[in-house]
């Protein structure tokens, strides 16, 4: 009976109040799109970000903007950061973090050309063999790269 009463009150509540209640009662998080980008030689592209914690090395990517699809965000980020286009984009991994409160969508794809216009956020862009990654690359990203490229299982022809 109490549940029916509460349900009736909820159904009659103004839409703005419902949105406000949902916004404050549900977890808030950010969503990013990143990529393990290979070339025809089986190397992986890493970017050294000026503002990324640690040494700055990491897979390319960034935050998804409001109304943007993950693949669109990835393409936009790569154009902005490195002047690079992508092809053969495949979903590789989706994972969630408690700290930071974030969902990460990682793709595996092939680059069209080479990075040619680095923006102010990017210090360097380099191709690395999966067996010769920077030692300061975050461990989880190194493992993802090994999984995607190391045994050739994820390699795209």
Order of alpha helices (4+ residues) and beta strands (2+ residues): alpha-alpha-beta-beta-beta-beta-alpha-beta-beta-beta-alpha
